[in-house]
Amino acid sequence: MLLSLESPLNGYQLMQGLEERSDGRWRPSPGSVYPALQQLEDEGLIHSVPTEGESGRSFELTDAGRTHLSERGDQKAPWEEGADEEGNPRQRFRSSIHALMRAVMHVAQDGTPEQTEEALKILEEARRKLYYLLAGEE
């Protein structure tokens, strides 16, 4: 499904794309991605294509792969499955942590020294409040 949205992609780009689209909930390993790519290629659903300036192989859907996807109808993409778990507090907590980490990384990377200091204060306050919550204090 990801290759139908962006193509061609190599295995590493597929792993990154799946992690990004799932907000970090799904981090496929090379040990699962590369065998799956080989199987899809063996089934004729994808094929490798030369990609200028890159080592390794990139993949794109074949006509058979596009037909296979269209036959699946409106089935959700695997990275969207977490949306069904929105009522699950642990899943919401995990998603919130991933979103917070992305924001923290952006501030650390692109923020001014003043913004970085303010972000550190916010994080320290949040940490303190979480411990107070566990202790039953306000």
MARLUM-61342 format. One record per residue (C-alpha): residue number from 1; x, y, z. Coordinates in nm, 3 decimals. Example, Ala and Ser with C-alpha at 12.3 -4.5 7.8 and 13.67 -1.06 7.14 Angstrom:
MARLUM-61342
(rec 1, (1.230, -0.450, 0.780))
(rec 2, (1.367, -0.106, 0.714))
//
This chain:
MARLUM-61342
(rec 1, (0.000, 0.000, 0.000))
(rec 2, (0.285, 0.239, 0.075))
(rec 3, (0.433, 0.176, -0.270))
(rec 4, (0.101, 0.286, -0.420))
(rec 5, (0.146, 0.625, -0.249))
(rec 6, (0.519, 0.675, -0.297))
(rec 7, (0.730, 0.493, -0.548))
(rec 8, (0.995, 0.372, -0.598))
(rec 9, (1.119, 0.308, -0.246))
(rec 10, (1.399, 0.095, -0.109))
(rec 11, (1.360, -0.122, 0.201))
(rec 12, (1.496, 0.140, 0.437))
(rec 13, (1.263, 0.407, 0.297))
(rec 14, (0.970, 0.168, 0.340))
(rec 15, (1.062, 0.109, 0.704))
(rec 16, (1.088, 0.484, 0.764))
(rec 17, (0.760, 0.552, 0.584))
(rec 18, (0.571, 0.293, 0.785))
(rec 19, (0.708, 0.426, 1.113))
(rec 20, (0.620, 0.786, 1.018))
(rec 21, (0.269, 0.704, 0.897))
(rec 22, (0.195, 0.504, 1.212))
(rec 23, (0.328, 0.781, 1.438))
(rec 24, (0.597, 0.544, 1.560))
(rec 25, (0.356, 0.265, 1.657))
(rec 26, (0.488, 0.035, 1.385))
(rec 27, (0.863, -0.003, 1.342))
(rec 28, (0.921, -0.291, 1.106))
(rec 29, (1.266, -0.447, 1.119))
(rec 30, (1.485, -0.532, 0.821))
(rec 31, (1.425, -0.897, 0.912))
(rec 32, (1.056, -0.857, 0.835))
(rec 33, (1.067, -0.602, 0.552))
(rec 34, (1.322, -0.760, 0.320))
(rec 35, (1.169, -1.111, 0.321))
(rec 36, (0.827, -0.952, 0.259))
(rec 37, (0.968, -0.755, -0.036))
(rec 38, (1.121, -1.074, -0.175))
(rec 39, (0.789, -1.257, -0.143))
(rec 40, (0.598, -0.973, -0.313))
(rec 41, (0.854, -0.974, -0.592))
(rec 42, (0.830, -1.354, -0.626))
(rec 43, (0.450, -1.317, -0.653))
(rec 44, (0.492, -1.055, -0.925))
(rec 45, (0.323, -0.780, -0.724))
(rec 46, (0.633, -0.556, -0.714))
(rec 47, (0.956, -0.534, -0.910))
(rec 48, (1.292, -0.374, -0.848))
(rec 49, (1.393, -0.068, -1.043))
(rec 50, (1.726, 0.108, -1.081))
(rec 51, (1.740, 0.428, -0.878))
(rec 52, (1.996, 0.685, -0.977))
(rec 53, (2.254, 0.761, -0.713))
(rec 54, (2.141, 0.493, -0.466))
(rec 55, (2.289, 0.159, -0.379))
(rec 56, (2.067, -0.140, -0.325))
(rec 57, (1.730, -0.199, -0.482))
(rec 58, (1.419, 0.014, -0.494))
(rec 59, (1.076, -0.126, -0.563))
(rec 60, (0.754, -0.022, -0.729))
(rec 61, (0.421, -0.191, -0.791))
(rec 62, (0.362, -0.394, -1.101))
(rec 63, (0.031, -0.386, -1.287))
(rec 64, (-0.059, -0.705, -1.100))
(rec 65, (0.025, -0.532, -0.771))
(rec 66, (-0.200, -0.236, -0.852))
(rec 67, (-0.480, -0.475, -0.949))
(rec 68, (-0.434, -0.668, -0.625))
(rec 69, (-0.464, -0.348, -0.422))
(rec 70, (-0.773, -0.234, -0.609))
(rec 71, (-0.939, -0.570, -0.541))
(rec 72, (-0.894, -0.515, -0.167))
(rec 73, (-1.144, -0.230, -0.181))
(rec 74, (-1.150, 0.025, 0.097))
(rec 75, (-0.949, -0.185, 0.339))
(rec 76, (-0.754, 0.034, 0.581))
(rec 77, (-0.380, 0.063, 0.543))
(rec 78, (-0.192, -0.129, 0.814))
(rec 79, (-0.049, 0.193, 0.958))
(rec 80, (-0.405, 0.318, 1.012))
(rec 81, (-0.508, 0.024, 1.229))
(rec 82, (-0.406, 0.215, 1.542))
(rec 83, (-0.694, 0.451, 1.470))
(rec 84, (-0.928, 0.170, 1.578))
(rec 85, (-0.756, 0.170, 1.915))
(rec 86, (-0.817, 0.538, 1.991))
(rec 87, (-1.022, 0.433, 2.292))
(rec 88, (-0.728, 0.231, 2.425))
(rec 89, (-0.556, 0.451, 2.688))
(rec 90, (-0.219, 0.277, 2.649))
(rec 91, (-0.226, 0.330, 2.274))
(rec 92, (-0.321, 0.696, 2.317))
(rec 93, (-0.044, 0.736, 2.575))
(rec 94, (0.212, 0.580, 2.340))
(rec 95, (0.099, 0.800, 2.050))
(rec 96, (0.117, 1.107, 2.270))
(rec 97, (0.473, 1.022, 2.379))
(rec 98, (0.582, 0.977, 2.017))
(rec 99, (0.426, 1.309, 1.918))
(rec 100, (0.596, 1.478, 2.214))
(rec 101, (0.932, 1.329, 2.119))
(rec 102, (0.898, 1.460, 1.764))
(rec 103, (0.820, 1.809, 1.897))
(rec 104, (1.113, 1.794, 2.140))
(rec 105, (1.348, 1.690, 1.860))
(rec 106, (1.229, 1.979, 1.643))
(rec 107, (1.290, 2.230, 1.923))
(rec 108, (1.630, 2.078, 1.999))
(rec 109, (1.726, 2.089, 1.634))
(rec 110, (1.573, 2.417, 1.517))
(rec 111, (1.493, 2.618, 1.828))
(rec 112, (1.674, 2.925, 1.949))
(rec 113, (1.864, 2.899, 2.278))
(rec 114, (1.572, 3.076, 2.449))
(rec 115, (1.319, 2.833, 2.301))
(rec 116, (1.535, 2.538, 2.406))
(rec 117, (1.555, 2.666, 2.765))
(rec 118, (1.177, 2.718, 2.775))
(rec 119, (1.121, 2.368, 2.636))
(rec 120, (1.343, 2.223, 2.908))
(rec 121, (1.135, 2.402, 3.175))
(rec 122, (0.813, 2.265, 3.020))
(rec 123, (0.951, 1.910, 3.016))
(rec 124, (1.071, 1.936, 3.377))
(rec 125, (0.730, 2.065, 3.488))
(rec 126, (0.553, 1.783, 3.302))
(rec 127, (0.781, 1.523, 3.464))
(rec 128, (0.713, 1.668, 3.809))
(rec 129, (0.336, 1.677, 3.752))
(rec 130, (0.333, 1.313, 3.640))
(rec 131, (0.507, 1.206, 3.961))
(rec 132, (0.264, 1.416, 4.163))
(rec 133, (-0.019, 1.241, 3.982))
(rec 134, (0.117, 0.901, 4.087))
(rec 135, (0.163, 1.022, 4.443))
(rec 136, (-0.199, 1.135, 4.453))
(rec 137, (-0.109, 1.499, 4.498))
(rec 138, (-0.222, 1.799, 4.299))
//
